[in-house]
Structures are given as C-alpha cells and as structure tokens.
Amino acid sequence: MPVLCPISPRLLDLPTASAYLGVSPWTVRDLEAAGVLPRVRVPLPGGGELRKLLFDKDDLDRAIGAWKDAAP
C-alpha cells in the first residue's frame, strides 16, 4: 500500500503566516503595508479580488533569510 504524503498549503492566511513567522498578526499586517511581505491577490469573477490576506510561504522564507543575513 503506498504511503501518502500530506499536502502542506503554499498560501498561508494571516493567523497562519504570523504563527509561521513567530510574530503577531499586526506585525504581519505592518510588514505587508510597508511592502516587505507581498500579499497574494486572488482575482474573483467580475473584476474583484478575494479580501482575505494570503501570503506565499516562499516569500515568508525569503524574508526570514533576508532578516537572518542582514547586518545589525
């Protein structure tokens, strides 16, 4: 019987992204507003977009790497 790999989501909502980074949801909102963390905008039929804040896990990992490598 084959072993199934669990699928981990690539897009994280605000609470999950903040838990992943170890910061508050307000900090994630501030980082998004400052352009540090790009938000994924999901288009909806009719020209609108999903209002939910979603973040790409790869972008979060890049931000962590940049913060880790940044000189104090």
Residue pairs with C-beta under 8 A, 6 or more apart in sequence:
8 57
9 16
9 57
10 56
10 57
10 58
11 40
11 54
11 55
11 56
11 57
12 20
12 54
12 55
12 56
12 57
12 60
13 52
13 53
13 54
13 55
14 25
14 28
14 29
14 52
14 53
14 55
15 25
17 28
17 37
17 53
17 55
17 60
18 24
18 25
18 27
18 28
20 57
20 60
21 27
21 28
21 60
21 63
21 64
28 37
28 53
28 55
29 53
31 37
31 63
32 38
32 39
32 53
32 55
36 63
37 55
37 59
37 60
37 63
38 55
38 56
38 59
39 53
39 54
39 55
40 54
40 55
40 56
41 49
41 50
42 49
42 50
42 52
42 54
43 49
43 50
44 50
